Amino acid sequence: MCLTYPPLNLETIWEILNDTLEDATANQLVWHCLGYRYHPQSNHWETDRVQADWREAYPEPPNFIESRPATVKLTRSIPAEHKQLLKTQLGFAGYKVGELVPRQTRRATIANWLLSYLASDSPSPA
């Protein structure tokens, strides 16, 4: 598994919302921001940079597109002042009723969490 990340910017976040960025890439970007590091030589996930509550719940990074519990945890980790960043910063009005499926709402959660990460002055993934 070779992990490469797009730049963490508004264009990438729109790609997540518009479903033009692959699920695997969206997941990998969040994993990296959470602190997960993959070592292909040992086929092992390093978690020493991951907050304890995430490390305990997910010793290996979860698939946020497929896992409702992981996405709920991601949502709960967004500070209250950042919960509406999709609307206030991007002007994102949400999905239409016919588009409102779990996969799309989970992608919106990923996008909002990444906006929150950026707003928290966290370093961009390298």
N, C-alpha and C positions, 0 to 999 in steps of 0.2 A: 504494500500500500504506500504510494507516494503521495504525500500531502503537499499541495500547493494552494496558495491563497490569493484571491484577487485583492486589489487594494480595498481597504475598508473606508469607503466613501459613500456619498449619497447615490452615485450611479450604481454601485453594487447593491445597495439597499433597495433601489427601485427594481433591479434585476431580480431580487428575491421576491418582491411583491408581485412583479409581472410574470413570474414563473419562467424567466428566461435563464436563470442561473440554476444549474443542476442541483438537485436535492443534496447529493453527496458533498458538493462544494459549500453549500450553505451550512450544512452540519459541521464540516471541517473548520469553517471560519469561526463558528461559535465555540467549538472545542478548543481551538487555539486561544481564543480570547479568555476562555475559562481557565486555561493553564495546562491543558492536556498536551503532551508531547509524545509523538510516536517515534520509536527507534526500530527501523526496519531490520537492522542487523540482529537484534534479539527478539523481534516480533513482539514487542512489549510497549505498553503505555506507561509513561512516566507521569506521576501525579503529584510530585512534591510542590508544584506551583498552584495546584487546584485547592480551593477553599475546602476545609475539612468536611462541611456538610455535603458538598458535591462529591468529594472523594469517597465518603462513606456510602452515599446512596448509589453512586455510579463509579466503581473502580475502573471501568472502561467507559469512554464517552457514549452517551445514549444517542439514538437516532431520534432527533426531535420531530421529524416529519411523521414517524410511525408511532411514537410513544406519547400517549396522552399524559401519563404521570410526569414524564420528563418535561414536557411543555408546560404543564401546570407549575412545576417547580421553577422553570425559567420565568414564567409570568410573575410569580410571587417574588422573584429576586429583583424585579424592576422597581426602583424607588418610586414612591407615589408621585413625586414631582415630574417623573419621566413617563408616566403611563400614557399620556396623550401626545407623545412626540410625533407619531405618524401623522396626526391631524395638524398639530401646531407647526411642526418643522417642514413636513413634506406636503401638507395639504391633502393627504390621503383620506378620501371619504369612505373608504371601506369597499367591500365587495358587494356586487348586486346579489339579490336573493338567490338566483340560480347558480351563482358562483360560490356561495357560502357552504363549503364542504370542509371537513376537518383538515384536509391537507392544506387548503388555502389559509385557513385561520391559523394553523401552526406556522406557516411561512410568515404571516403577518406578525406573529409573536416573535419569531426569530428576528425579523426586521426591526421591530420595536426594541427588542433587547439590545441589538447592535447599536441602534441610535442612542439608547441609554448608556451603553458602554462608551461611545464617543463623547457624549455629554458629560460623563464622569471624569473626563481628562485622562482616561486610561491610555496607555501606550498602544499604538497600532500594532497589529501582529507583524512580525518580521518574517 
